[in-house]
Amino acid sequence: MWVDDYLDLYNYARKLGDTEWQQQILQTLNNKDELRETLQYNLWKMFDTINGKMLELYEQLRRSKDSNQIETLREQVWELRNQRIVISRRIKAISIKR
């Protein structure tokens, strides 16, 4: 949505003949793609980190005999699953906006 606003500003700057302002607006729009790629990369790193932690917890669950520890581990896995869902949605939202 904010891209449309910047395009409106660009057109307004063009009507005014303000080429410096036009260049600033274009630079902001170009940086948007770089920022999106960086954010997506960081989200994927977080996703992978969560998967690694979940694998460790599942291994601990497999080995554990203590019911209290099992319950704690299940809660931790559940929380990580929820985090992973949130991150997946953010990745999907960024991918759709391209």
Protein Blocks (a to p, Z undefined) as FASTA:
>chain_A
ZZmmmmmmmmmmmmnopaklmmmmmmmmmmmmmmmmmmmmmmmmmmmmmmmmmmmmmmmm
mmpmbfklmmmmmmmmmmmmmmmmmmmmmmmmmmmmZZ
